[in-house]
Amino acid sequence: MTREEMIETYRQWVFRMSAYQMALSIIEIDRSTVAPPAGASYRDERSAYLAGEAYSIMMDPKMLEIVNILKEDEQVDPVVRRGCQLYAIRLGNSLSFPKEKFVAQSMLFNQAYDAWLKAKQNNDYSIFEPYLKKIIESRREEYSCRNSDLPLYDQMLQDYEPGMTTEKYDAFFSAVTDRLVPLIHKVTEAEQIDNSFLHQEYPIEGQKKFMEHLLSYLHFDPSWGYQNETEHPFTSWTCQNDCRTTTKYIHDDVSSAILSTIHEAGHAWYQHNIDPAFDGMILSDGVSCGMHESQSRLLENHLGRSVSFWKANYPVLQEIFPSQLKDVTLDQFVAAINVAEPSLVRTEADELTYPLHIAIRYEIEKGLFNGTISTEHLDETWNAMYEKYLGVKAEQASMGILQDVHWSSGSFGYFPTYALGSAYAAQFVHTMEQQIPVHTLLEENRFDEIEAWLKENIHRHGCYLQPQDILKQATGEGADVHYYLDYLCDKYTKLYDLRGE
Amino acid sequence: MTREEMIETYRQWVFRMSAYQMALSIIEIDRSTVAPPAGASYRDERSAYLAGEAYSIMMDPKMLEIVNILKEDEQVDPVVRRGCQLYAIRLGNSLSFPKEKFVAQSMLFNQAYDAWLKAKQNNDYSIFEPYLKKIIESRREEYSCRNSDLPLYDQMLQDYEPGMTTEKYDAFFSAVTDRLVPLIHKVTEAEQIDNSFLHQEYPIEGQKKFMEHLLSYLHFDPSWGYQNETEHPFTSWTCQNDCRTTTKYIHDDVSSAILSTIHEAGHAWYQHNIDPAFDGMILSDGVSCGMHESQSRLLENHLGRSVSFWKANYPVLQEIFPSQLKDVTLDQFVAAINVAEPSLVRTEADELTYPLHIAIRYEIEKGLFNGTISTEHLDETWNAMYEKYLGVKAEQASMGILQDVHWSSGSFGYFPTYALGSAYAAQFVHTMEQQIPVHTLLEENRFDEIEAWLKENIHRHGCYLQPQDILKQATGEGADVHYYLDYLCDKYTKLYDLRGE
């Protein structure tokens, strides 16, 4: 086969995979938003079959040969070469896991999702436990087919964040808890900030109206993006010009939908800004989960909880909810949406306690895979850790171990990237603020100029660069957690007036 | 291959096709409801590819051999045998149309849909015309690959309604126009019924609230059905337990969403009630488009526009819209939603003029395929026919030739089934009223008993029986248009007090 023939074969192969990937994404979006539950088993069997077809296409040993040749060939377009490098890793990792096992695993994930949903609705961990156990066994078996010397959980961590290991995460979480746990104690003991006005009745229709304004302020464009409602907010996409976000409206908590909308818009912008030349290819995703999360957390926390952001947007919110907010000043509102208070649900956690929610999940995942924690009574383990780290206790499993969907799809090693992403975000913001007048831009409705900085420095690269390279290019240095911790300490010391203590 | 091996091969083949079919349905539902437009070309290319994969699986010549054997084998389960009969027809018809042509055609349909949408939004037929022309050429080429002695348009008619021909439809439409055109003239000249109160401002939120009530009255269950919003109401499904309907809310026309909701619920009930043993198989669709339409028209017109239906539901509507409806009596409301008035848009047409909208499309389709009508200036031809049949003229193409989506997907021969279905509906109702107390059941919130009659006599059979057999079993005779015409004449003579004339 000539080089040109190999490249053409590669392109067709990528196209075929992208078609299945698109179908599976849309089925997944549909399932998470509107699909009727009674159709689940029919749907699950068939989407597992289609996932298997995509797997068969990907696992073609001839393609491993081709990508191994192309990835080394200096004459080949660098975009194709980089794609081939990434596929070589993925195929090399998975080639010995047989298709039947893969399809059975997909089916298991589908069934586990349905079981998780039912368990959550019924507040009954025992409905989900047998599935969780099987998922862990299935993941063990899958990873045992890989040719790697790394411990199992380290392999999982690498899949979500290239370059990360248990050792590095241990150091990361230890730095985080060392500085944040005492800070949280101080905050808890300080004079509390009134945020009760956020918890009045806020009719959903008004919230939706504000979200339209907010999406428009964020230049989230209906021609390439669509926001839906779901139980558990997420962002999904099929290509650069088709990014879907979801949010959840809570009638007596106006900040929940606002902050999740800003958060998911961060993910959507990342996908939308990736170099169009990468569309449909393995390069067209965010480079890692941590990097993706950095973009959503950057928007949500560093921009979306700032005074300058709300200088532009608070008047609109006040206009929609005059009776609820007429006596609330801008500063009172911004203070209220920054309140830190240990709580049970990660997705509704404040910025300060958030990484501890992650630290708990990280500890549990490590334990599940090194054999020190079992799925049996894991709800109790969960509750005990929440008491230890955050001093709160879930009365209901739906607010405890069943709150998150991730484990139902076998996503272990994913959670830690949420905290890592927050740290990346702080580091990016530190540099960005030196280069562009971020807060003036926010005040002046010029979000597009912030987005242009993010596109240039982070988004456009897709998977073309590694996370470390992106950090280095954008900030001039490698990952450093101190930006994150300094930022939080500084912010919450001021907010709760802790300087004197 | 033994019989058992053939049956197993057949079952696996059916399962694989059903997986692609499900994916394509969900992609289509997504596209018609929420998918961002800028992603269209990416999506279109890939869904055409997947449609091609499904086509490849179906067009396996070995499977034609197997279904041809199984369909004749008396030892084989009758459900499998009937499925094989239907597949034998479908494969026999399509086997010589090459896959590349099929994929190109799918792609053309996808592009034509996008062009149609743009043309409609811009009121510009010239945007859509080149696609319509290509679609007709593509269909001509496709049908020329079939081994049939029937004229092209007759073959198309058969695909949507087995047993129907141009000759039969000519007779049908001639009977319809002969009796209805004079009746419509009389109605137009009679004293008009006030329906202006239907066109006040009806806030969408209130309409949505009423639709929730209505769906519940119709026992449309969120566990197996979901109603969404769209520009053009439709019903779609992936299996018996996953049926999706859509409706369109118009702020100054309260009856539009109500009647389309009832209409689409009729389609959804048909699919939901099909024998579960048929799920995923070719048998699991309604037997024909006419039969499907009979179920939606039956609910919409015979039940949904009746006094007894509104005895149960009008108080709820009045409660939601007190200022709009407090002075409107039940009888005034029911008369208003039955008003007949020649108009431009088929989906919003009244029951009496509706079949003339269909007669126009039938005449145009016949002309397009026998060469007497061309796509060029078809907008003008369309307008001229609307003036001739209904005395109305479209000022805008979006209200004229661009109003319907069907031709963008090459669906020629489909429209006539809408009128035929209305005739089937009248015939079913005639029998049903002799067997169960339909109007008492409606008044007493016992819709489930009506649905049980429809299930027993029509729905459950899926494609196991032919339309004629279903009619015969349910009503004791073959299709007879006089029930429909008698019903309309009787109804509108009374409503407009035409007896004296």
Chai-1 contact restraints between the chains, C-beta under 6 A:
chainA,res_idxA,chainB,res_idxB,connection_type,confidence,min_distance_angstrom,max_distance_angstrom,comment,restraint_id
A,A19,B,R46,contact,1.0,0.0,6.0,A-B,restraint_1
A,A19,B,Y49,contact,1.0,0.0,6.0,A-B,restraint_2
A,A19,B,L50,contact,1.0,0.0,6.0,A-B,restraint_3
A,M22,B,R46,contact,1.0,0.0,6.0,A-B,restraint_4
A,A23,B,A23,contact,1.0,0.0,6.0,A-B,restraint_5
A,A23,B,L50,contact,1.0,0.0,6.0,A-B,restraint_6
A,I26,B,I26,contact,1.0,0.0,6.0,A-B,restraint_7
A,I26,B,I27,contact,1.0,0.0,6.0,A-B,restraint_8
A,I26,B,D30,contact,1.0,0.0,6.0,A-B,restraint_9
A,I27,B,I26,contact,1.0,0.0,6.0,A-B,restraint_10
A,D30,B,I26,contact,1.0,0.0,6.0,A-B,restraint_11
A,V34,B,Y226,contact,1.0,0.0,6.0,A-B,restraint_12
A,P36,B,S223,contact,1.0,0.0,6.0,A-B,restraint_13
A,P36,B,W224,contact,1.0,0.0,6.0,A-B,restraint_14
A,P36,B,G225,contact,1.0,0.0,6.0,A-B,restraint_15
A,P36,B,Y226,contact,1.0,0.0,6.0,A-B,restraint_16
A,P36,B,D242,contact,1.0,0.0,6.0,A-B,restraint_17
A,P37,B,S223,contact,1.0,0.0,6.0,A-B,restraint_18
A,A38,B,S223,contact,1.0,0.0,6.0,A-B,restraint_19
A,A38,B,W224,contact,1.0,0.0,6.0,A-B,restraint_20
A,A38,B,N241,contact,1.0,0.0,6.0,A-B,restraint_21
A,G39,B,C239,contact,1.0,0.0,6.0,A-B,restraint_22
A,G39,B,N241,contact,1.0,0.0,6.0,A-B,restraint_23
A,G39,B,D242,contact,1.0,0.0,6.0,A-B,restraint_24
A,Y42,B,C239,contact,1.0,0.0,6.0,A-B,restraint_25
A,R46,B,A19,contact,1.0,0.0,6.0,A-B,restraint_26
A,R46,B,M22,contact,1.0,0.0,6.0,A-B,restraint_27
A,Y49,B,A19,contact,1.0,0.0,6.0,A-B,restraint_28
A,L50,B,A19,contact,1.0,0.0,6.0,A-B,restraint_29
A,L50,B,A23,contact,1.0,0.0,6.0,A-B,restraint_30
A,S223,B,P37,contact,1.0,0.0,6.0,A-B,restraint_31
A,S223,B,A38,contact,1.0,0.0,6.0,A-B,restraint_32
A,W224,B,P36,contact,1.0,0.0,6.0,A-B,restraint_33
A,W224,B,A38,contact,1.0,0.0,6.0,A-B,restraint_34
A,G225,B,P36,contact,1.0,0.0,6.0,A-B,restraint_35
A,Y226,B,V34,contact,1.0,0.0,6.0,A-B,restraint_36
A,Y226,B,P36,contact,1.0,0.0,6.0,A-B,restraint_37
A,C239,B,G39,contact,1.0,0.0,6.0,A-B,restraint_38
A,C239,B,Y42,contact,1.0,0.0,6.0,A-B,restraint_39
A,N241,B,A38,contact,1.0,0.0,6.0,A-B,restraint_40
A,N241,B,G39,contact,1.0,0.0,6.0,A-B,restraint_41
A,D242,B,P36,contact,1.0,0.0,6.0,A-B,restraint_42
A,D242,B,G39,contact,1.0,0.0,6.0,A-B,restraint_43
